[in-house]
């Protein structure tokens, strides 16, 4: 969702009710890592269409055969070929793992936006929301929530949600005013943020802290203006439509950040999301300077039961090859942690 994406670059002018937190790494010293997620792993029955979307934006394709390790780690089909789509910046990848159209989706296409369970969306920026809508329609995305222009503090943004047939949701943001500075991209940006709808923001944050993520944006209460429409909360009275939203990253950056949202007054049952297989947003992959140290931190914590794939050396596509492990957040969002080798 990245409802606060524009705010991050105007920290000193956060709207009333929004709070900037110093990261714990600023207090404790060197964190486990300095970056957020670098890869989005997608299991899809629409690889040609999704690949066409990335290709049209100038992303570069690297194809690779899938190993037995990939089949075990993700539930991938070894008879297929993985597609690594690398953003023009080189800082972000989408890994497409083809599956059949009969494979169950991880999040039903008709579930309410704020339903907890798994990974909800990926976020990209655009310079032109109208252009992006037509472009996305051309490549198999349809509107889940039409773009909404809304104001918070001195920042005005337009945000819309799009969904495709694997149940993958994309939030597309355009900064309306003041101009977005310090970020360069062509028509659409890298994937810079991913949202999880959760049962409890605080519980999931406690889990992410073990992985080196720290909250740097926090909001509790109603969303200003037309903001509730983005989360399909406009039907509720304003006094009960408040949310708790936090964004976490090891270095307080909106680049590979993880956003968490819960709706205290209108909770929904959590989806049951399998740890492997399925179709949709399968995992976010996070680089580690010392993946063994990160694994030990999880294994020695109260969250050791969240490990769904143990630390091991695996033959996975591209930069993900080598030592890695996987965990699931309390509501099923999967995170793959891998050894940074360059």
BABATI-370660 format. One record per residue: residue in three letters; z, x, y of N, C-alpha, C in turn. Coordinates in pm, whole numbers, plus 50000, padded with zeros to 5 digits. Layout:
% BABATI-370660
ALAZXYZXYZXY
...
% end
This chain:
% BABATI-370660
UNK500005008149880500005000050000500005008550126
UNK500885018650129500995027450247501105019350375
UNK501975009450374502155001050491502585009050612
UNK503165020650588503635028850699502785041250720
UNK501585041250663500795053650666500585058850806
UNK500335050150899500095054851035501355059851102
UNK502515054951055503765058651119504115073251096
UNK503705078550983504125091950947503715102151051
UNK502625099551120502125109251217502675106551357
UNK503555096451368504225093751495505705091351466
UNK506305100851393507665099251346508625096051459
UNK508415102051573509365100151682509315086151740
UNK508285078351704508145065051763508185054351655
UNK509035056251554509155046251450509625033051508
UNK509075021751459509525008851508510985006451473
UNK511594997151543512974993351515513094988951369
UNK514104994051299514304990451160513725000451063
UNK512855009451113512275019851026513085032551047
UNK513245040350941514095052050948513405064050884
UNK513505075450952513015088150896514205095750840
UNK514095099950713515155107650650514725122250637
UNK515615131650673515355145550640515335146750488
UNK514385154150437514325155650292515485164250246
UNK515915161750123517005169650069516615184350056
UNK515295186850041514865200750032515145208350161
UNK515185201150273515505207750399516975211950402
UNK517785205150321519215207650320519575217650211
UNK518965215950092519355223749975518595236849962
UNK517445238050026516635249950010515345246949937
UNK514845256149858513545254849794513535243449693
UNK512635233749705512565222849609511815227149483
UNK511795218249383511055221049261509565222549290
UNK509075215949392507665217249428507525214049576
UNK506365216949629506105214249770505065203349789
UNK504425199049680503345189349691503655176849610
UNK502955166149643503035153849567501995153849456
UNK501525141849419500545141249310499185146249357
UNK498435151649262497115157249291495995149849219
UNK496315143149108495325136349025495735121749001
UNK494745113248990494945099648943494205098448810
UNK494925094648705494315093148573494055078248551
UNK492795074848526492365061048515491725058648379
UNK492195048648306491525044248184490675032148220
UNK489375032848191488455023048246487355019348148
UNK486975006648150485775002248077484585001248172
UNK484785006048293483745005448396483475019148456
UNK483435029448372483265043048421481985045048502
UNK480835039348459479635041348542479785035648683
UNK480425023948693480595017748824481595025448910
UNK482735029148851483715036948926483145050648963
UNK482425056848870481795069648901480795068449014
UNK480045057349017479105055049126479795053849260
UNK480985047849260481785046749383482145060649435
UNK482695069049347483085082449391481855090949430
UNK480775089649352479575097349382479025093849520
UNK479045080949554478525076549683479335082049799
UNK480585085849771481445091649875481385106949874
UNK480515112549791480345126949790481305134649701
UNK482055127349613482915134249518482035140949412
UNK482535151649351481745159649258482195157149114
UNK481215155449025481485152048885481545164648798
UNK482585165248714482695175248608483025167548480
UNK482115167948384482325160848258482875170248153
UNK483735164948066484315173247962484645164847840
UNK484475170647721484825163747598486335161847590
UNK486745151147523488165148247508488685153847376
UNK489845160047381490445166447264491435157047196
UNK491925161547081492985154247013494235153547099
UNK494465163947180495615163747271495505152347371
UNK494295150247426494095139447522494295125847455
UNK493855124747330494035112147257495515109247238
UNK496295119347204497725117447183498465115247315
UNK498085122747418498815122547545498595109547621
UNK497345104947629497015093147709496575081047627
UNK496315083147497495685072547420494195071947444
UNK493605083447482492175083947514491335083147387
UNK490095078847404489135077847295488385091047282
UNK488605098247172487995111447155486475111047144
UNK485915099347117484455098447108483795097847245
UNK484605096547350484085095247485484175108647559
UNK483585108947676483605120847762484395117547888
UNK485355126047921486125124148044485295128048164
UNK485475120748274484815123948400485865128048501
UNK485765140348549486635145148657485865143948787
UNK486315135248876485685133749007486575140749109
UNK486025151149170486775159649262486365156249405
UNK487345153149489487075149549628486425161249703
UNK485625158349807485005169149885486005179349937
UNK487235175049963488265184250011488715193949903
UNK488485190449776488975198349664490445196449635
UNK491115187849712492565186349700492985174449614
UNK492035166849564492365154449494491325152149385
UNK491775147049269490865143849160491185130049103
UNK490145123249058490295111148977489725114348840
UNK490535112948736490095115548599489845102048532
UNK488585099548496488215087048432488145088948281
UNK488895080748209488905081048063488305067948013
UNK487085068147960486435055747918487145049247799
UNK487325035847807487855027847697486975015347687
UNK487165007547582486364995447565486874984247654
UNK486014974347679486394963147765487424954147697
UNK487634955747566488644947747497490044953947508
UNK490134965947562491434972347582492234964447685
UNK493484961447653494324953447743494574960747874
UNK494554953247984494844959248114496334961848128
UNK496674972048205498074975648227498764965848321
UNK498034960948419498544950548509497514939148511
UNK497924926848475496984915648476496344913748613
UNK495074910148613494354908748739494914897448825
UNK495574887548763496044876048839497534876448869
UNK498204887748843499644887948871499874889349021
UNK501004884249068501344885049210501444899549254
UNK501064902149377501054915849431502404922749410
UNK503514915749434504834922249432505464922449292
UNK504694919549188505214920249051505544934649014
UNK506784937548974507114951348932506434954848800
UNK506194967748781505664972448655504474981648670
UNK504594994048621503485003448624503165008448763
UNK501955013548778501445018248907500655006848969
UNK500975003049093500304991749155498964995349215
UNK498915005949298497655008649367497495023349400
UNK496285026649447495985039249512495515036149653
UNK495715045349744495435042949886494405052749940
UNK493435047550016492455055850085492315050950229
UNK491975060150317491755056650457490265054450483
UNK489965047050587488595045350632488575045350784
UNK487405048250840487235047050985486785033051024
UNK486325025050926485735012050957485995002350841
UNK486934993150861487304983750755486154974550716
UNK485334970450812484204961650780483184968950693
UNK482894981450730481984989250646482574991150506
UNK483864994350499484504996850370484444984450281
UNK484624972550338484574960250258483214958650192
UNK482144960550267480804959150209480534970250107
UNK480974982250137480774993450046481504991049914
UNK482734986549923483524983949802482924972649720
UNK482454962049787481804951049715480594956149637
UNK479834965149697478644970749632479004978149505
UNK480224983649499480624991949386481664985249297
UNK481664971949295482434964749196483854960949233
UNK484234963149358485564959149405485454945649476
UNK486454937449463486494924849536487824923749610
UNK487834915649714489034914449795490154907549717
UNK491304913949716492524907749666493294901749782
UNK493394909449890493964904650017493044909450127
UNK492394900250202491504904550310492234913350411
UNK491484922150475492084931450570492834924050679
UNK494034928950706494934922950805495204933450912
UNK495004929851038495364938651149496764934851196
UNK497634944751198499004941751242499604953651314
UNK500594950851394501164960651486502594963851444
UNK502944976751444504344980551430504594992051526
UNK505554989751615505794999551720504555001051806
UNK504125013351829502955016051910501695017351825
UNK501815015351695500705017751604500115004551555
UNK498805003151565498104991651510497184996451399
UNK497244989551287496434993451172495824981151108
UNK494764983251031494144972750951494274976850805
UNK494744967650721494934970950581494464959450494
UNK493674962650392493224952750294493404958050154
UNK493524948750057493644952549917492394948149841
UNK491924956949753490744954149672491094956649525
UNK490454949149435490714950349292489394950349217
UNK489364957549102488174957349018488564952948877
UNK487604953048784487804946148657488774952948561
UNK489194965148588490244971448508491634968248561
UNK491694960448668492974957448730493454967948827
UNK492574977548861492944988048957492894982349098
UNK493954984449172494044979649310493944991649404
UNK493154989949509493045000049613493434993949748
UNK494335000549817494664996849955493815005550048
UNK493124999050140492245006150233492775004150374
UNK493055015150441493665014850573492755020550680
UNK492705013650794492025018850913493015019151028
UNK493195030751090494015031551210493195025851326
UNK493765015951394493085009751508493485016351640
UNK494775018551659495235025551779496675030351757
UNK497055041451818496195051351883495315058251780
UNK494325066051821493425072551726494185081251625
UNK493695081351502494265089651397493845104051422
UNK494805112951429494525126951459495015135951346
UNK494355147451332494805157551237494325155351095
UNK493475145351073492965142550939491445141450947
UNK490745148850861489285148650861488765142950730
UNK487845133550739487145128350621485875121650668
UNK484985118650573483705112450605483925097450623
UNK483545089250526483695074750540485005069650482
UNK485435075950373486735072650315487405085750276
UNK488735085750280489505097950261489795100650113
UNK490505111450088491115113849957492065102249925
UNK492445101149798493565092549761494825099549809
UNK495555093349903496655100449966498025094849933
UNK498075083049871499355076449846499155066849730
UNK500235063949659500185054049552501475046049555
UNK501355032949534502495023949542502935019149405
UNK504245017949389504815011249274505654999549324
UNK505364987549273506234976249295507384977449195
UNK508604977249242509734980449156510824969749164
UNK511704969949064512854960849065513914965449163
UNK514034978649180515014984249273514494997449329
UNK514274997749459513835010049524514845021249503
UNK516125018249519517135028749510517205034749370
UNK517065026449267517085031649130515905040949105
UNK514715036749148513525045049125513595057749208
UNK514125057049329514275069249410515215079149343
UNK516285074149282517205083249213516485090649101
UNK515575083749033514775090148929513815100548990
UNK513105096949098512145106049159512805118649215
UNK514045117349259514735128949314514895140049209
UNK515045136349083515145146348976513855154348966
UNK512735148149004511425154849000511105162349128
UNK512025162049225511815169449349511285161149464
UNK511105147949445510655139249553511865134549634
UNK511655133049765512705128349854512145117949951
UNK512955108149979512565097650074512425103350215
UNK511315099750282511195103550423510825091950513
UNK510515080450455510325068150531511115057250460
UNK511835049050536512605038250476512605026150568
UNK512405014450510512435002050587513064991150501
UNK513984983750559514574972250491514574960550589
UNK513924949550551513864937850637512464932150643
UNK512234922750734510904916550744509864926550790
UNK508614924450749507504932150802507044925650932
UNK506664933751031506294927951161504924921351157
UNK504714911751247503404905551267502824899451142
UNK501564903251114500854898050997501124905950870
UNK502044915650877502324924150763502624916750633
UNK503404905550635503704898650509502464894150431
UNK501344891850499500134887350429499614897950333
UNK499814910750365499324921450278500004920850141
UNK501264916150139502014915150014502054900849960
UNK501254892050016501214877949975502584871249990
UNK503304874750096504614869150121504614859150236
UNK503434855950288503374847450407503854833250381
UNK503904828950252504334815350222505854813750229
UNK506574824950237508034824250243508514824350388
UNK509644817750417510204818550552510484833050590
UNK510254836250716510384850150761511754855950726
UNK512804847550731514144852750707514384856550561
UNK513524851950470513694855450328512554864150275
UNK511604867650362510434875350317510584890150343
UNK511794894750362512014908950385511774917150261
UNK511474929750282511244939050171512094951550192
UNK512214959250085512734972850097511594982050059
UNK511214990750148510094999950128510565014050158
UNK510285023050065510545037350087509345045350042
UNK509095056450110508025065650071508665079250047
UNK508275085549934508885098149894507825108849871
UNK508205121149901507325132749884508225145049892
UNK507905155849822508745167749830508815174049969
UNK507765172250049507725178650181507515169150296
UNK507885156350279507765146350385506345145350439
UNK505375145050348503965144250387503315131850324
UNK502405125750398501655114550343500395120050277
UNK500605127550170499525133650094500035135849953
UNK499665126849861500255127049729501645120849727
UNK501905112049822503205105549833503275093349741
UNK504505089349708504755077749624505545067549704
UNK505005055549711505615044749788506245034749691
UNK507425029949726508165020549643508485008149725
UNK508304996349665508574983749733509314974349639
UNK510404968449688511014957149619511204945749717
UNK511354933649664511484921549745512794914849705
UNK513894918149774515214913849727515384898749713
UNK514804890949805515014876349804514074869049708
UNK513024875649664512054869049577511654878349462
UNK512614882349378512284891349269511434884449162
UNK510564892249100509714887148991510014895048864
UNK509784889148747510004896448621509114908848614
UNK509654919448556508904932048544507934931348427
UNK506724936148450505734937148343506164947648241
UNK505804945548117506014955548013504754964148004
UNK504874976748040503714985648049503824996247941
UNK502834997447851502895007747747502825021747806
UNK503395031247736503415045047789502105052347766
UNK501305048047668499975053647646499005042247624
UNK497705045347631496685035147612496605025747730
UNK496005014047706495835004347813494675007847904
UNK494454999148000493315000548091493784998148233
UNK493495007748320493915006548460494395019848514
UNK495365019348607495965031548662496945036948559
UNK496505047048484497295052048372498425061248418
UNK498145070548510499165080348549498795086948681
UNK499815092248747499645101748855500035115348800
UNK499235125548827499515139048777500025147648892
UNK501135154548866501865161848970501955176648932
UNK501485185749017501575200048986502985205349005
UNK503365214748920504685221148927504525236248932
UNK505295242849016505315257449015505965262748888
UNK506895255048832507555258748707507805245848630
UNK506835242048548506935229248478508085229248378
UNK508395240748320509515241348226510835238548297
UNK510985243648418512195241148497512285226348533
UNK511155220248566511145205948599511525197748476
UNK510955201448360511295194248238512795195648207
UNK513325207448224514745209548198515615200948291
UNK515175199648417515935191348512515985176848465
UNK514865171948414514835158148363515655157048235
UNK515455166548145516105165948015517625166948026
UNK518105173748129519545175248149520145164348236
UNK519335154648275519805144148366520055131048291
UNK520505121148367520705107748310519395100848279
UNK518265107148318516955101048300516175107148183
UNK516855114148094516155120947985515385111147895
UNK515855098847885515175088947800513845084647859
UNK513555088347985512285084548047511135093748005
UNK511435104547936510385113447887509605106147777
UNK508305104347798507475097547697506535107247626
UNK506325119147683505565129847618506305142847645
UNK506745149847540507565161947561506755173547619
UNK507455183447666506815195447718506075202647606
UNK504805205447628503995212647530502735217647598
UNK502095227347535500795232247584499715223247526
UNK498855217747614497855208047570496475211447627
UNK495465207547551494075209447592493615196747662
UNK493845196247794493485184647876492405188847976
UNK491755179248039490645182648129491075190648252
UNK490285200648287490415207548415491765214048438
UNK492305211848558493555218048598494745213148519
UNK494585201948448495695196348371495905203948239
UNK494995212748204495115220448079496275230348090
UNK497075230947984498215240147981499495232647951
UNK500615238047997501895231547971502055219148058
UNK502505208247996502705195848070503645186747992
UNK504155176648061504915166147997504745153448079
UNK505225142248028505075129548099506375121748095
UNK506605114448203507765105748214507305092148266
UNK508135082148245507875069148305509015065848400
UNK508675060748517509675056048612510375043748554
UNK511495039548612512255028348554511445015648530
UNK510415013048609509585001048590508245004148526
UNK508125015848464506955018648382505845026648444
UNK505945030348571504915038648633504935052648573
UNK503815057048518503795069848446503435081348539
UNK504155092448524503925104748599503745116148500
UNK502635123348510502365134948427502615147448511
UNK503415156548461503755168648534503165180648463
UNK502415188948537501685199948476501925213048550
UNK501725224048479501935237348535500815240848632
UNK501175244248754500195248548853499765262748820
UNK498475264948803497965278048762497145284848870
UNK496895278048983496145284549091496505278549224
% end
